[in-house]
Amino acid sequence: MVRLAIFSVFGSAADDQILLVPPSTSAPASLLVFVPGGNVPNTQYVPLLKALQAEVQETTSLYVSVAACLKRLCIPFISNLPIGSALDAGVKASQAPAERVWVGGHSLGGVAADTYCQGNAGGKVGAGCMLFGAYVSSVDKMLAYKVPVMQLLAELDFGSARLTKMQPYYQAAVDAHSLQHKPVVVLPDLDHSDFCEGFKVPGDLPSAVKPEDAQKAIVAAAAAFIRNSTSADQQFWADTFQLTASVMKPIAEGFAYEQEGWCAEAVTTVVEELAPKVHATAKLSSTPFVFPSPTAKAGGPGVNVVATTKNSYDSSLAATADLGGTGAPVPPVGRKTAKSIACRMPSKAAVAKLLQGQGADTAGVCQKVNQAAWAWAQQAVPQRTLDRYHSSTPCNGCSKGVPIVFAGDVSTSKITGATLGYNLTTAALTVTSQEQVDSDEHSCTLLSPARLLDFLYYDAFDASIYPTSGAEHDAWTGVLI
């Protein structure tokens, strides 16, 4: 569930399609077709969905039809038939018109729900789509959605719907002034497993709230999306958008730094006391095997420097664990933040020469830049995030977040091809930069400010995630979402 995948299945877990009749049928009928997450019994969602029915009963009599997919795996496209079957059964029972039909889903089921919605929006599905701990297949497709679509995010979701993955969706909705119709919202302190209470999703970070409070938060968001009419709903959106903005804003800043800005900042550390006379910018090189040298030119009373940046990212192919003892690897989360920023910068000596002076380069500058990135990250995140990191009980049953150890820089003769040492254990995150220093260049592999947000929000608590193996998960293998 937490990580996206194609599956190979063992065992014979199977569910029956579920139809939930609303507690009252006096209001106009509507229908929610719900698609369960991978390997989660569809009965797991019944308490949540019944609570949603009760919450909206004054404005609509909400029927809920829960899909039952083969081997409890609602896979995009492949599962259109059981999703369509659930829709047909729900329409037959409720007589809800297409404009009052919703589709929702959790995790892998959310991905399948998105696929079904995109194919049927404006036809069989006229009201909207709700994705819990899941996301639309691309930002562009979200913006082109023919019906309202909500991506409901759990703040502590350790998987691929983590905030650093979802920030571009949020930003696109804000920039298009479509957040009301395409809300990307964060529920504070919840985890991915709160959407299927009682089922601990492998690789997820435990929640920081009680189950009943998590259910209330999810129901409030889904009800507000369905109604979107009362003053209480409008206040809910105002409060939720404000909190979502507070956690997304630093991520946007971190991504901007990661692309070019951080290397420009690093130049000022390299040149030390010469910084007031240096105007530094940076240029990102995204072409494979091309990493140009930096430039420094005298201009007016100072020196204009253009550093060059090249980012490295986690491999989508690397396995991190064995799922359920079956030999099937669990893929990594697929972080969108860079695991290493390589910055080619002119040396202090070269800049001093252009200023008609002299200057010797100081060893260990890369470590100082990494420490500056850590200081930035801690002041950029909301106070509640920083408080969680420093707490002895950051989430239910969790250990304290691990510290960062900044090891000394390691000398290299060639920065091209070098990467940052990033070793996360249950005791600490150890960061080691490689540093190239010669008469022309003082270059570093650096810690990304955006990756440090991944650390503060999630990875500092890596030791506390739910195990990725165990009896309850031995029935199937594959990639989880």
N, C-alpha and C positions, 0 to 999 in steps of 0.2 A: 504493500500500500504506500509506503512513504516514498518509494523510488520507482521510477517509471520503467515498464518492462514488457517483454513478451514471455509467455509462460510455457512451462512443461509441467504437467499435473500428475500427481500420484494420489491414490485414495479415491473415495467416492462421495465426498461431501456434496450434499444437494439440498436445496431449499424449495419451498413451495411459494408461489406468488401470493402476496398478502394484499387484502383490501381492507382498509380502515374506514368505516362509516363515521361521519362526524357526530359529535355529541348532540347537536341540534341541526335540524334541516329546515329551519324557518327562514334563513337568509338565502340569497341567491347561491346556487351551487357552483363550485369550482373544483378543479382537480389538480393534484400534485402527483406526478409520476416520479418515484424516487429510485435511484440506482445505487445499490450498496457498494462499498469498497471491496477490494480484492481479498478473498478468503475470509471476509467477515460474514457470519450468519445474518441474513436479512432481518431476522427477528431482533437483532441487536439495536435496530433503529426505531423500533415500535414505541418505546417510552418517549423519545424525543419527538416523534411525529405526532403522537397523541397530544402531547403538550402544545405543539404548534396548532393543532386543530382547535383546542380549547381556547387558545389565545386569540384566534381570529374569528371565533364563532359569531360575534355580534355583527360582523360585516360580511362574512361569507361562510357558507357551509362547505368546508374543505374536505373533500374525499381524498384519500391517499392510496395510491396503488404502488406497491413495492415490487420491483422486478425480481425475478429469480433466474439467475444465469447459470449456465453449465459450469459445474465444479466451483461455484461461487466466484467466478471470474468474469466480470462484465467488461469485456474487452472492446475498445472502440471499433466500430463497423461490424465486427463479428457478432456483437450482442444487440444489434439493432432489432432483431426478431423478438427476443424476450422483452426488450424495452417497449416495442410496439404492441406486444401482447398485453403488457401491463397497462398501456395507454388505452387500448381498446376495451379492456375489462373495466377500467375506471370510468370511461365515457359512458359505457352501457349502464353502470350502476348510478352514476351521478347525473347523466344527461347534460353535463356541462358543455357549453359551446366552445369551439376552438379558442376563442379570444379569452377564455377563462381557464385554459389549460397551461399548467406550469410543468417544467421538468427540472429535477434537481438530482444531485448525486454527490457522493463523498469519495475523495481519493481517486483510485482507478475508476470507480463508478462515476465520479465527476468528469473525468476525461471522456468516458463513454457518453455521459449525458450531454456534454458539449458537442460531441460529434453528432449525436441525434438531433440536438437543437439546431445546429447549423444547417442540417439537411431538411428540417421540417418547420423552421421558424416562419411564421406568417401563414403556415398551412395548418397542420395538426396542432402545432404548438404556437398559440397566439399571445400568451400572457407574459412569458419570460422564462429564464433559466437561472438556477441557483447552483453554484459550485462550491462545495464545502471542502476546504483543504485541497483544492484543485484549481485548474486555470484553463482559460481558452487556449487553443493550440498556437496562437500567435497574437501579438499586439495588434497587428493590422486587422486580423479577423475579429478581434474584440470590437474595434472601432466600427467595423462594418456589420455588426450584429443587427439583425432585423427586428429583434425584440429586446426588451431590457435584459441585462445579464449581470448577476452579482457574483463576484469572487470573494468569498468569505474566508479570511485567513486567521489562523490561530497564531498568536504572537510567538509561541514556543514550538511551532512546527519545525522539527529538525530536518525534515525532508526537502523535496524539491519545490514545495510551495512556501519555502522560507521567505522572509521579507526581502532579503537581498536578491532573490530571484524575481519577486513580484513588483519591485519598485518601478521597473519600466512600464508595466501595465498601469500602475497607479498614475505615473507621470503622464502617460499618454491620455488617460481619461481626464486628468486635470487640464492638460493643454488643449484638449478638444472641447472643454466646457461640458463634458458629458458624464460627470461623476454621479449625477442624480440618476441617470438611466443605466449607467455601467459602473456601479459602485465597486471599488476595490477597497475593502475595509478590514481592519484588524480588530480582533477580539483580544483584549489584554489578558495575559497570564494563562490562556488556554493552550493545549497542545493538540496535535493531530488526532490523538486517540479520544479526545473529548467528544468528537462527533459520533463515535461509536462506543459510548461509555460501557465499560466492562470488558472491552477487548483492547489489550495493550499491543499497539502496532509495533512490530519489530523495528528497532532503530530510532524510535521516537523518543523525545525528551519528555519526562513526566510533567504533568500539568502543575500549576501553582495555585489552583483553586479547588474547591470542593466540587464533587460531581453535580450536585443540585444547582450550584451557582453557574457552572459551565453550561448546563442545560438551559437555564434562564437566559443566559447571554446569547446563545445560539437561536433560541426561540424568538427573543426580542428582535434580532436582526432579520430573521426570515419573515416574521410577522410584519415588520415595518416595510420590508420590500414588497410583500404581497398587498398590503393595504396602501401604504404611502399616501395617506390622506388625512390622518388625524394630526392634531397639534403635537400630541405625544410622539408620533412618528417623526415629525419634523425636528423635534428636539433631540430625538435619538440620533438622527442623521447628523445634526450639528455637532453633538458631543463625539460621535464616532469618527466623523471626518477630522475633527480637531486632534483626537488621539492618533489617528492614522497618519496625519501630516507630521506629527511630532516624531514618529519613528521612521518615516520615509525621508524626511528632509536631510538628515545626516547621511543617509545612504546615497542620495543624489550628489551630495558634496563629495563623498568618498569616491564615487565613480568618476567625477570630474577630475579629482586629484589623480586618480589612477591612470586616466587617459594621457594627460600631459602635465597637469599642474604640479604634481609632486616632484618631478625631476627639476622643474624650474625652482621650486622651493629648496631642493637639495643643493643647487648651485650656490646659494647664499651661504650654506654651511661650509661648503668646500673652500670658498674664497675668504671666509672668516672676516677679518677687519676691512677687507676691500669691498664688501657687499654694498655699501652706500654708493659706490661708483660703478656698479654693475647692474645692467638691465637684463634680466634672464627670462627667456621663454623656452618652451620645449616643443618638440615635434614628434608625434607618435609614428613609428614605423610598423605597419601591419603586413608588409610584404614578406613572405617567407624567405629566410636566408639573407635578407637585406637589413643591415643595421648601420646606417651612415655614421661617420665621425661627427663630433660636435664642432661648432664653429665659434670663434671669438674674434670680433673686429672692433678696433678703436672707433668711437663715434662721439664727436663733441667732447665733453669733459670726462667721459667714461668709456665703458666697454659694453658692447652688445653681444650677449651670449645666446646661442641656440643649442640647447642640449637635445639629445635624441633619446627616445623612450621605446622599449620593446617589452611587452608583457607576456608572461607565460601563464597558462591556465591548467587546471586539473584535467587529466585525461578522462574521457567518458568511458574508457574501456577498462580502466584499472579496477580490479576487484578488491574489496575491503574485508570481506568475511565470508564464511561458509554458511549458507542458509539451511537451517534445520538439520545439519549433519548429513545432508544428501549429496554434498559435493558441488552444489550449485552456488556460484559466487553472488554475493549481494553487491551491486555496483555502488560507487560512491554517490554522494548526494548530488554532485554535479554543480558545484558552486559557480556562480557567475562572476565572482570576484577573482582577481589575479592572484596566483600563488607566489609570483615574483615579478618585481618591476626592475628591469635593467636600465640604468641611466648612464649614458655616455656624456661626460662633462669635461670641459677644459680644466687643466690643472690650475692651481693657485699661482704657480710659477709662471705659466703662460699668460695669465691675466695680468699679473704684476708687470711682466715685460711690456705688454701693450700700454700700461700706465706709466712707462718709463721708470719703473722701480724694480724691486726685488721682493720675492716672497717664497717661502719654503712650504711645501704641502705637509699637513699634519696627518699622521696615521690615525686610523680609528674613526674617521669622519662618517663612514657609512653607519656605524653603530649609533652615532649621535643622531643621524637622520631617522633611523628606526625608532629611537627613543622619542623623538619629536612626533613621529606618527602616532605612537601610543598615547602621548599626552594629548594630541589633537582628538583622537577617538574618544577618550574619556570625557573630554569637555563637550564633544559634539552630541553624544547620545542623550536621551532624556534622563533626568535624575533617577527615575524609577528603574531604568536599565542598569545604571551604575550601582544603585543600591542592591539590585539583585546580584550583580557580580561580586560585591563585597559581602553579601549575606552568607551566614553559615548554613542557612536553609533556603537556597534560591528557588527550589521547587519541591514538590512532594517527594520526600525520600531522597533528594539529591544531595550530592557532596558539594562543598564550596568550589567555586570556579578556580581553576588552576592559575598560578602566576605566570608571568613572562620573564624568561631569562635571556638577556641580551649578551650573547657571547662575543668575544673579540673578532674583528674582521680577519678574514683569511686572504692572504695575498695571492693574486693570480696575474699571469702575464698577458691574459687576453680575456676581456669581459664578455665578448661575443660567445654565446653558448653556455655561459656560466649561469647558475641559478641560485636563488636564496636557499639557505638551509632552514627548513621549517619542520621541527620535530615536536609533535604534540603527543605527550604521554599522559598517564593518569596523575603525574606529579607536577608537570610544568610544560609550557610551550617554550622551546629553546630556538632562538633565532640567530642565524649566523650569516653575515654578508660576505660576499667575495669582493675584493677591492683591487683595482688596477691603478697603479700610480706610476707615471713616468713624466718626462719633461713637458709633454703636450696634453696629457689626459689624466684625469682623476675620476674614475668611473666605479660604479657600485651596483650590486644587486640589492634591491631594497624591499622592505615590507610594505605592502599596499595598505594605505589607510582604509580602503573599502574592505579588505580581508580582515582587518582588525575589528570592523563592525560585525562581520560574521563571527569572529571570536567572542566579542562581548555579548552578542545576542544569543549565541548557540554553542560554539565549539569549546569554550572554556568549561562547559559542563559535559563534554563528550563521555567522560567516565560514567555518567549517570543514565545514559540512554538505555531503553529497554533492550534486552538481549536479542540478537538476530537468529537465535536458534532455541529449540525447546519443543516439547511434545505437541503443544497446540499448533505449531507451525510445520510439523514434519509431513503433513499431508500433501504439500505441494512445493515446487521449486520455481525459481524465476526471479524476475526483477520486480520489486515492490514499488508501489507508488504511495 
